[in-house]
Amino acid sequence: MKLKQITIIFVLSFWTVIVQAGIYAFEFDDPAKEQRFKQLSEELRCLVCQNQTLADSNAGLAMDLRKELYKQVLSDASDEEIKNFMVSRYGDFVLYKPPVRTSTYLLWFGPFILVAIALIILLRVIRSSNKQTPTTLSDADHKRAQQLLSENKD
């Protein structure tokens, strides 16, 4: 029993070392550069995860992008130069908040357009269901229904 527990503890401790091996700490000689790095890594999107910033993602591509970002911050590239580099390489999608321009209209206004279309369809369905007039029975159908009901009572 003790051997089994020791084995489990060993495997779990080894697993944590493997998991933490993918996390790199970047060292900066200037706190301002470190702050810029953190800020830019929050403004850039992981292209693999798509819903995480570079700072949040553990994907391999995100790590490569963080390394590139680190190199550029150390080489004193401006924030705008770094963003332009990333956009030229990966497109506007790499920016967590892409600029509003004709090429990104779909990113910015697409969700609102889809909601508007869904509301229009919903309103049309509701209106068409309200416009349905109830069918009226002719006198012959009414008499036949009365006859059938009276037969069931007996």
C-alpha atoms as a printed R data frame, in Angstrom:
    type eleno elety resid chain resno       x      y       z
1   ATOM     1    CA   MET     A     1   0.000  0.000   0.000
2   ATOM     2    CA   LYS     A     2   2.807  2.418   0.865
3   ATOM     3    CA   LEU     A     3   4.565  1.653  -2.420
4   ATOM     4    CA   LYS     A     4   1.401  2.586  -4.298
5   ATOM     5    CA   GLN     A     5   1.108  5.883  -2.413
6   ATOM     6    CA   ILE     A     6   4.755  6.712  -2.984
7   ATOM     7    CA   THR     A     7   4.383  5.959  -6.687
8   ATOM     8    CA   ILE     A     8   1.330  8.220  -6.964
9   ATOM     9    CA   ILE     A     9   3.118 11.050  -5.140
10  ATOM    10    CA   PHE     A    10   6.178 10.638  -7.367
11  ATOM    11    CA   VAL     A    11   4.104 10.677 -10.572
12  ATOM    12    CA   LEU     A    12   2.131 13.743  -9.460
13  ATOM    13    CA   SER     A    13   5.243 15.657  -8.438
14  ATOM    14    CA   PHE     A    14   6.935 14.748 -11.721
15  ATOM    15    CA   TRP     A    15   3.815 15.851 -13.619
16  ATOM    16    CA   THR     A    16   3.895 19.302 -12.008
17  ATOM    17    CA   VAL     A    17   7.503 19.722 -13.115
18  ATOM    18    CA   ILE     A    18   6.514 18.844 -16.684
19  ATOM    19    CA   VAL     A    19   3.554 21.219 -16.649
20  ATOM    20    CA   GLN     A    20   5.617 24.103 -15.287
21  ATOM    21    CA   ALA     A    21   8.372 23.502 -17.832
22  ATOM    22    CA   GLY     A    22   6.327 25.340 -20.479
23  ATOM    23    CA   ILE     A    23   6.147 28.525 -18.423
24  ATOM    24    CA   TYR     A    24   9.058 30.868 -18.958
25  ATOM    25    CA   ALA     A    25   9.881 33.870 -16.848
26  ATOM    26    CA   PHE     A    26  11.223 36.798 -18.793
27  ATOM    27    CA   GLU     A    27  13.784 38.884 -16.973
28  ATOM    28    CA   PHE     A    28  13.974 42.624 -17.476
29  ATOM    29    CA   ASP     A    29  16.588 45.074 -16.305
30  ATOM    30    CA   ASP     A    30  14.081 47.927 -16.398
31  ATOM    31    CA   PRO     A    31  10.665 47.810 -14.652
32  ATOM    32    CA   ALA     A    32   9.220 50.083 -17.356
33  ATOM    33    CA   LYS     A    33  10.088 47.501 -20.042
34  ATOM    34    CA   GLU     A    34   8.552 44.766 -17.945
35  ATOM    35    CA   GLN     A    35   5.376 46.818 -17.617
36  ATOM    36    CA   ARG     A    36   5.308 47.440 -21.394
37  ATOM    37    CA   PHE     A    37   5.765 43.713 -22.006
38  ATOM    38    CA   LYS     A    38   2.869 42.866 -19.689
39  ATOM    39    CA   GLN     A    39   0.641 45.528 -21.224
40  ATOM    40    CA   LEU     A    40   1.391 44.455 -24.808
41  ATOM    41    CA   SER     A    41   0.919 40.776 -23.992
42  ATOM    42    CA   GLU     A    42  -2.560 41.698 -22.712
43  ATOM    43    CA   GLU     A    43  -3.338 43.616 -25.918
44  ATOM    44    CA   LEU     A    44  -2.332 40.804 -28.284
45  ATOM    45    CA   ARG     A    45  -4.494 37.737 -28.911
46  ATOM    46    CA   CYS     A    46  -3.364 34.129 -28.970
47  ATOM    47    CA   LEU     A    47  -4.056 32.927 -32.495
48  ATOM    48    CA   VAL     A    48  -4.528 29.335 -31.354
49  ATOM    49    CA   CYS     A    49  -6.853 29.914 -28.398
50  ATOM    50    CA   GLN     A    50  -8.541 32.958 -30.009
51  ATOM    51    CA   ASN     A    51 -10.257 33.920 -26.788
52  ATOM    52    CA   GLN     A    52  -7.170 34.466 -24.681
53  ATOM    53    CA   THR     A    53  -4.468 37.063 -24.619
54  ATOM    54    CA   LEU     A    54  -0.828 36.132 -25.104
55  ATOM    55    CA   ALA     A    55  -0.368 36.539 -21.365
56  ATOM    56    CA   ASP     A    56  -3.104 33.998 -20.590
57  ATOM    57    CA   SER     A    57  -2.354 31.345 -23.196
58  ATOM    58    CA   ASN     A    58  -0.144 28.298 -22.793
59  ATOM    59    CA   ALA     A    59  -0.170 27.397 -26.499
60  ATOM    60    CA   GLY     A    60   3.150 26.927 -28.259
61  ATOM    61    CA   LEU     A    61   2.471 29.726 -30.736
62  ATOM    62    CA   ALA     A    62   1.620 32.073 -27.880
63  ATOM    63    CA   MET     A    63   4.951 31.259 -26.276
64  ATOM    64    CA   ASP     A    64   6.736 32.001 -29.550
65  ATOM    65    CA   LEU     A    65   4.885 35.302 -29.832
66  ATOM    66    CA   ARG     A    66   5.800 36.194 -26.249
67  ATOM    67    CA   LYS     A    67   9.460 35.474 -27.050
68  ATOM    68    CA   GLU     A    68   9.247 37.732 -30.099
69  ATOM    69    CA   LEU     A    69   7.519 40.394 -28.022
70  ATOM    70    CA   TYR     A    70  10.251 40.076 -25.387
71  ATOM    71    CA   LYS     A    71  12.986 40.554 -28.007
72  ATOM    72    CA   GLN     A    72  11.297 43.601 -29.449
73  ATOM    73    CA   VAL     A    73  10.669 45.204 -26.060
74  ATOM    74    CA   LEU     A    74  14.337 44.680 -25.152
75  ATOM    75    CA   SER     A    75  15.406 46.221 -28.471
76  ATOM    76    CA   ASP     A    76  13.409 49.358 -27.561
77  ATOM    77    CA   ALA     A    77  10.863 49.032 -30.377
78  ATOM    78    CA   SER     A    78   7.882 51.278 -29.776
79  ATOM    79    CA   ASP     A    79   4.472 49.830 -28.948
80  ATOM    80    CA   GLU     A    80   3.221 50.896 -32.365
81  ATOM    81    CA   GLU     A    81   6.155 49.211 -34.135
82  ATOM    82    CA   ILE     A    82   5.554 45.989 -32.221
83  ATOM    83    CA   LYS     A    83   1.830 45.999 -33.018
84  ATOM    84    CA   ASN     A    84   2.512 46.790 -36.680
85  ATOM    85    CA   PHE     A    85   4.983 43.906 -36.828
86  ATOM    86    CA   MET     A    86   2.450 41.489 -35.354
87  ATOM    87    CA   VAL     A    87  -0.354 42.765 -37.619
88  ATOM    88    CA   SER     A    88   1.822 42.543 -40.735
89  ATOM    89    CA   ARG     A    89   2.659 38.964 -39.845
90  ATOM    90    CA   TYR     A    90  -0.676 37.678 -38.485
91  ATOM    91    CA   GLY     A    91  -3.332 40.192 -39.535
92  ATOM    92    CA   ASP     A    92  -5.645 42.415 -37.499
93  ATOM    93    CA   PHE     A    93  -6.988 39.385 -35.647
94  ATOM    94    CA   VAL     A    94  -3.829 39.293 -33.506
95  ATOM    95    CA   LEU     A    95  -4.961 42.528 -31.850
96  ATOM    96    CA   TYR     A    96  -7.407 41.929 -29.034
97  ATOM    97    CA   LYS     A    97  -9.122 45.197 -30.011
98  ATOM    98    CA   PRO     A    98  -8.657 45.526 -33.779
99  ATOM    99    CA   PRO     A    99  -9.003 49.029 -35.268
100 ATOM   100    CA   VAL     A   100 -12.245 50.014 -36.976
101 ATOM   101    CA   ARG     A   101 -11.558 50.128 -40.708
102 ATOM   102    CA   THR     A   102 -13.185 48.672 -43.787
103 ATOM   103    CA   SER     A   103 -11.283 45.395 -43.487
104 ATOM   104    CA   THR     A   104 -12.498 44.894 -39.889
105 ATOM   105    CA   TYR     A   105 -16.123 46.028 -40.226
106 ATOM   106    CA   LEU     A   106 -17.258 42.417 -40.044
107 ATOM   107    CA   LEU     A   107 -15.374 41.875 -36.773
108 ATOM   108    CA   TRP     A   108 -16.867 44.995 -35.212
109 ATOM   109    CA   PHE     A   109 -20.388 45.085 -36.624
110 ATOM   110    CA   GLY     A   110 -21.043 41.439 -37.561
111 ATOM   111    CA   PRO     A   111 -22.515 40.429 -34.181
112 ATOM   112    CA   PHE     A   112 -24.850 43.439 -34.158
113 ATOM   113    CA   ILE     A   113 -25.992 42.684 -37.708
114 ATOM   114    CA   LEU     A   114 -26.698 39.050 -36.781
115 ATOM   115    CA   VAL     A   115 -28.730 40.124 -33.731
116 ATOM   116    CA   ALA     A   116 -30.691 42.611 -35.869
117 ATOM   117    CA   ILE     A   117 -31.450 39.927 -38.469
118 ATOM   118    CA   ALA     A   118 -32.556 37.510 -35.744
119 ATOM   119    CA   LEU     A   119 -34.876 40.170 -34.246
120 ATOM   120    CA   ILE     A   120 -36.399 40.933 -37.662
121 ATOM   121    CA   ILE     A   121 -37.063 37.237 -38.270
122 ATOM   122    CA   LEU     A   122 -38.529 36.859 -34.777
123 ATOM   123    CA   LEU     A   123 -40.845 39.850 -35.282
124 ATOM   124    CA   ARG     A   124 -42.028 38.498 -38.644
125 ATOM   125    CA   VAL     A   125 -42.766 35.094 -37.139
126 ATOM   126    CA   ILE     A   126 -44.705 36.682 -34.269
127 ATOM   127    CA   ARG     A   127 -46.677 38.936 -36.609
128 ATOM   128    CA   SER     A   128 -47.506 36.109 -38.989
129 ATOM   129    CA   SER     A   129 -48.768 33.952 -36.119
130 ATOM   130    CA   ASN     A   130 -50.985 36.821 -34.929
131 ATOM   131    CA   LYS     A   131 -52.442 37.399 -38.400
132 ATOM   132    CA   GLN     A   132 -53.815 33.888 -38.703
133 ATOM   133    CA   THR     A   133 -57.583 34.204 -38.537
134 ATOM   134    CA   PRO     A   134 -59.471 31.472 -36.814
135 ATOM   135    CA   THR     A   135 -61.465 29.349 -39.223
136 ATOM   136    CA   THR     A   136 -65.234 29.621 -38.858
137 ATOM   137    CA   LEU     A   137 -67.578 26.729 -39.328
138 ATOM   138    CA   SER     A   138 -70.256 26.858 -41.924
139 ATOM   139    CA   ASP     A   139 -73.841 26.291 -40.822
140 ATOM   140    CA   ALA     A   140 -73.740 22.720 -42.118
141 ATOM   141    CA   ASP     A   141 -70.514 21.979 -40.219
142 ATOM   142    CA   HIS     A   142 -71.962 23.548 -37.081
143 ATOM   143    CA   LYS     A   143 -75.097 21.369 -37.287
144 ATOM   144    CA   ARG     A   144 -72.980 18.263 -37.915
145 ATOM   145    CA   ALA     A   145 -70.825 19.048 -34.828
146 ATOM   146    CA   GLN     A   146 -73.953 19.538 -32.691
147 ATOM   147    CA   GLN     A   147 -75.322 16.229 -33.959
148 ATOM   148    CA   LEU     A   148 -72.075 14.405 -33.106
149 ATOM   149    CA   LEU     A   149 -71.974 15.942 -29.632
150 ATOM   150    CA   SER     A   150 -75.568 14.995 -28.911
151 ATOM   151    CA   GLU     A   151 -74.880 11.408 -30.033
152 ATOM   152    CA   ASN     A   152 -71.949 11.165 -27.620
153 ATOM   153    CA   LYS     A   153 -74.089 12.275 -24.688
154 ATOM   154    CA   ASP     A   154 -76.426  9.356 -25.149
